[in-house]
């Protein structure tokens, strides 16, 4: 069966919004610049990279040789073979082509864009495996494919990349304020260069940054943005789209095998969210139950989570979505 390319799969969570004005369209295309924080026209001097309140908040200090804790709520870290089986055979990454490393065994490691795709591939499985497990799997794959020397260099870049994911940006790109978009882009460039180094930052993000800078220039000159990838709607369809019509369009564009695989992913995601929403409602009810003591309430919620998500990895993934 033909496998969906990871570069497409990675887009599934992006926010693409049909907006009436060009600036709003820019906001939809460049979601990473539209985070929490304050809007400003000047970028303050870069401080040490803080670790935000997100799922990367267990990152260790730079150079520690590790990445995350051993997966809280998941038990002992699994072996490489067990992780591989859980993610690539039974899990959400099954049937997906691994992106290339962008390097060749026996040759020097050179900055390249495809390595970022490879990193993102592993991060798609956050929740099904701990960050420590994903790091272990990545290193094992790199050693197997490229040898220990290149694997060591790639792992060092991986640790820096994780620190970048954990960084809490201050500047926010406001679609109604072109100055804020420039400031946000400048901050992102500055942080990326500090954490990754200039060469790797350019390799990983240079194309994206150039596109956004070009779009900003066109907007300031009264022009229009480049049109978004027409395939995007087939990976992140708008709510309410007829499933049969979507499937037919995917078959026409990608072929039946890939269309069927995408439908499997959509169905699995929808079923997962139904389970999560059902439990979220029950947790809310328990939190509002005045007749329960704090101890009784916590125990009832724990029992509910154990019953609804008997698999430890699923429970860990669901806990954040439920709000625990």
Secondary structure as UniProt FT lines:
FT   HELIX           6..9
FT   HELIX           10..13
FT   HELIX           22..29
FT   HELIX           31..33
FT   TURN            55..58
FT   TURN            62..63
FT   TURN            72..74
FT   HELIX           80..84
FT   HELIX           85..89
FT   TURN            92..95
FT   TURN            105..106
FT   HELIX           114..123
FT   TURN            124..125
FT   TURN            127..128
FT   HELIX           131..146
FT   HELIX           148..166
FT   TURN            175..176
FT   HELIX           178..196
FT   HELIX           198..220
FT   TURN            221..222
FT   TURN            230..231
FT   HELIX           232..235
FT   TURN            239..240
FT   HELIX           243..254
FT   HELIX           256..287
FT   TURN            290..291
FT   HELIX           294..308
FT   HELIX           312..322
//
